Amino acid sequence: MQELLFNNSTLLTWLKSNWLLTLFFIAIASAFVFLRSQPSDVADGAELSSLLTDGRPTVIEFYSNF
């Protein structure tokens, strides 16, 4: 039991002394979760063409791993 209290105390001390770094990593993780783009449900080129010509503004995002 003594080890558990010592480990928690050490962790809390580290978090208190590095609160800015911890906040930075939380902000980066939150931005990744909330700002990532989701794959579209467009199945083929014909459906894409009909979506582009229906008169509404459309944003197209291209992504490649290369």
N, CA, C and O of each residue as an XYZ file, in Angstrom:
264
protein
N       0.820     -1.193      0.000
C       0.000      0.000      0.000
C       0.867      1.261      0.000
O       0.519      2.272     -0.611
N       1.985      1.181      0.688
C       2.889      2.319      0.758
C       3.421      2.668     -0.627
O       3.564      3.848     -0.946
N       3.722      1.650     -1.472
C       4.231      1.896     -2.830
C       3.185      2.613     -3.680
O       3.524      3.508     -4.454
N       1.926      2.228     -3.544
C       0.853      2.837     -4.324
C       0.728      4.331     -3.994
O       0.584      5.150     -4.902
N       0.780      4.680     -2.749
C       0.712      6.091     -2.370
C       1.928      6.853     -2.879
O       1.807      7.996     -3.320
N       3.072      6.238     -2.822
C       4.284      6.893     -3.308
C       4.213      7.115     -4.812
O       4.596      8.183     -5.290
N       3.727      6.121     -5.579
C       3.626      6.258     -7.031
C       2.618      7.332     -7.417
O       2.878      8.107     -8.338
N       1.482      7.399     -6.744
C       0.492      8.434     -7.049
C       1.041      9.813     -6.711
O       0.818     10.775     -7.446
N       1.747      9.903     -5.615
C       2.330     11.183     -5.224
C       3.367     11.635     -6.244
O       3.437     12.816     -6.582
N       4.165     10.705     -6.728
C       5.171     11.038     -7.737
C       4.502     11.490     -9.032
O       4.956     12.441     -9.667
N       3.439     10.820     -9.419
C       2.717     11.188    -10.636
C       2.089     12.570    -10.499
O       2.177     13.386    -11.416
N       1.466     12.832     -9.377
C       0.859     14.152     -9.156
C       1.910     15.253     -9.141
O       1.674     16.342     -9.666
N       3.059     14.982     -8.550
C       4.142     15.966     -8.539
C       4.610     16.246     -9.947
O       4.834     17.400    -10.311
N       4.761     15.205    -10.743
C       5.200     15.381    -12.125
C       4.172     16.175    -12.927
O       4.541     17.064    -13.695
N       2.891     15.864    -12.759
C       1.843     16.587    -13.480
C       1.791     18.056    -13.071
O       1.588     18.929    -13.915
N       1.972     18.330    -11.796
C       1.962     19.721    -11.335
C       3.143     20.505    -11.882
O       3.009     21.685    -12.204
N       4.290     19.864    -11.989
C       5.464     20.583    -12.477
C       5.485     20.682    -14.002
O       6.183     21.538    -14.547
N       4.745     19.838    -14.693
C       4.723     19.845    -16.157
C       3.312     20.059    -16.693
O       2.911     19.412    -17.660
N       2.570     20.950    -16.081
C       1.178     21.144    -16.468
C       1.047     21.710    -17.877
O       0.086     21.393    -18.578
N       1.979     22.527    -18.296
C       1.895     23.111    -19.635
C       2.124     22.047    -20.711
O       1.421     22.025    -21.721
N       3.081     21.184    -20.501
C       3.339     20.089    -21.440
C       2.142     19.142    -21.507
O       1.749     18.708    -22.589
N       1.572     18.829    -20.360
C       0.394     17.960    -20.315
C      -0.781     18.603    -21.048
O      -1.487     17.928    -21.797
N      -0.991     19.882    -20.840
C      -2.064     20.603    -21.521
C      -1.837     20.623    -23.032
O      -2.787     20.496    -23.804
N      -0.595     20.779    -23.451
C      -0.263     20.767    -24.870
C      -0.632     19.426    -25.501
O      -1.253     19.399    -26.563
N      -0.261     18.319    -24.869
C      -0.579     17.002    -25.422
C      -2.076     16.732    -25.435
O      -2.576     16.082    -26.353
N      -2.787     17.213    -24.448
C      -4.246     17.067    -24.434
C      -4.860     17.866    -25.573
O      -5.797     17.396    -26.219
N      -4.349     19.067    -25.829
C      -4.855     19.900    -26.925
C      -4.588     19.246    -28.278
O      -5.458     19.263    -29.149
N      -3.409     18.675    -28.467
C      -3.079     17.998    -29.729
C      -3.991     16.792    -29.938
O      -4.510     16.595    -31.037
N      -4.191     15.993    -28.908
C      -5.060     14.817    -29.024
C      -6.509     15.235    -29.302
O      -7.192     14.598    -30.104
N      -6.973     16.285    -28.653
C      -8.333     16.770    -28.877
C      -8.504     17.297    -30.301
O      -9.520     17.036    -30.946
N      -7.528     18.024    -30.780
C      -7.598     18.551    -32.146
C      -7.642     17.404    -33.149
O      -8.386     17.470    -34.128
N      -6.864     16.365    -32.922
C      -6.887     15.216    -33.827
C      -8.265     14.563    -33.855
O      -8.774     14.230    -34.925
N      -8.856     14.382    -32.706
C     -10.157     13.708    -32.634
C     -11.263     14.561    -33.258
O     -12.099     14.038    -33.996
N     -11.279     15.856    -32.975
C     -12.384     16.697    -33.416
C     -12.226     17.277    -34.816
O     -13.228     17.631    -35.437
N     -11.009     17.387    -35.335
C     -10.798     18.033    -36.623
C     -10.481     17.085    -37.769
O     -10.288     17.538    -38.897
N     -10.422     15.798    -37.515
C     -10.109     14.879    -38.609
C     -11.301     14.747    -39.552
O     -12.456     14.886    -39.149
N     -10.992     14.478    -40.804
C     -12.064     14.358    -41.797
C     -12.532     12.906    -41.874
O     -11.761     11.969    -41.664
N     -13.784     12.755    -42.174
C     -14.385     11.429    -42.290
C     -14.462     11.033    -43.758
O     -14.609     11.904    -44.615
N     -14.367      9.744    -44.073
C     -14.515      9.323    -45.467
C     -15.933      9.606    -45.968
O     -16.897      9.565    -45.204
N     -16.034      9.890    -47.252
C     -17.348     10.206    -47.810
C     -18.102      8.929    -48.155
O     -17.536      7.837    -48.174
N     -19.373      9.091    -48.423
C     -20.203      7.960    -48.798
C     -20.499      7.953    -50.296
O     -21.439      7.290    -50.735
N     -19.706      8.687    -51.089
C     -19.877      8.704    -52.542
C     -19.313      7.403    -53.103
O     -18.152      7.068    -52.872
N     -20.154      6.668    -53.846
C     -19.768      5.332    -54.287
C     -18.980      5.325    -55.594
O     -18.046      4.538    -55.745
N     -19.343      6.192    -56.542
C     -18.672      6.127    -57.847
C     -18.642      7.509    -58.509
O     -19.130      8.492    -57.951
N     -18.069      7.558    -59.688
C     -17.916      8.816    -60.404
C     -19.234      9.442    -60.824
O     -19.356     10.667    -60.840
N     -20.216      8.631    -61.163
C     -21.513      9.160    -61.586
C     -22.208      9.878    -60.421
O     -22.811     10.935    -60.605
N     -22.117      9.307    -59.253
C     -22.722      9.951    -58.083
C     -21.980     11.244    -57.742
O     -22.607     12.232    -57.359
N     -20.666     11.248    -57.877
C     -19.888     12.464    -57.648
C     -20.274     13.542    -58.649
O     -20.429     14.705    -58.277
N     -20.430     13.172    -59.908
C     -20.812     14.127    -60.938
C     -22.186     14.738    -60.648
O     -22.384     15.942    -60.818
N     -23.112     13.920    -60.219
C     -24.447     14.452    -59.913
C     -24.411     15.363    -58.689
O     -25.157     16.340    -58.631
N     -23.559     15.062    -57.714
C     -23.434     15.931    -56.547
C     -22.795     17.270    -56.897
O     -23.137     18.296    -56.309
N     -21.863     17.262    -57.858
C     -21.180     18.492    -58.245
C     -22.031     19.397    -59.121
O     -21.775     20.599    -59.186
N     -23.025     18.858    -59.790
C     -23.836     19.648    -60.718
C     -25.243     19.932    -60.194
O     -26.117     20.313    -60.973
N     -25.482     19.757    -58.891
C     -26.831     19.991    -58.368
C     -27.075     21.440    -57.954
O     -28.166     21.755    -57.478
N     -26.084     22.342    -58.119
C     -26.297     23.754    -57.860
C     -25.863     24.232    -56.493
O     -25.969     25.423    -56.199
N     -25.376     23.337    -55.650
C     -24.894     23.744    -54.320
C     -23.377     23.799    -54.318
O     -22.732     23.000    -54.997
N     -22.798     24.721    -53.571
C     -21.335     24.759    -53.454
C     -20.817     23.471    -52.810
O     -21.427     22.948    -51.878
N     -19.702     22.972    -53.309
C     -19.149     21.707    -52.828
C     -17.649     21.849    -52.611
O     -16.952     22.465    -53.418
N     -17.164     21.283    -51.533
C     -15.732     21.254    -51.250
C     -15.243     19.839    -51.484
O     -15.806     18.882    -50.953
N     -14.189     19.709    -52.283
C     -13.605     18.399    -52.559
C     -12.212     18.377    -51.951
O     -11.406     19.277    -52.186
N     -11.940     17.352    -51.177
C     -10.638     17.205    -50.539
C      -9.980     15.932    -51.073
O     -10.561     14.848    -51.013
N      -8.782     16.078    -51.587
C      -8.035     14.938    -52.088
C      -6.941     14.602    -51.097
O      -6.328     15.499    -50.519
N      -6.688     13.307    -50.890
C      -5.651     12.877    -49.983
C      -4.904     11.720    -50.616
O      -5.508     10.843    -51.233
N      -3.596     11.722    -50.462
C      -2.769     10.649    -50.975
C      -1.639     10.367    -49.999
O      -1.093     11.295    -49.401
N      -1.288      9.122    -49.832
C      -0.164      8.754    -48.968
C       1.177      8.890    -49.677
O       2.221      8.688    -49.057
N       1.169      9.223    -50.947
C       2.423      9.286    -51.702
C       3.037     10.649    -51.672
O       4.097     10.862    -52.262
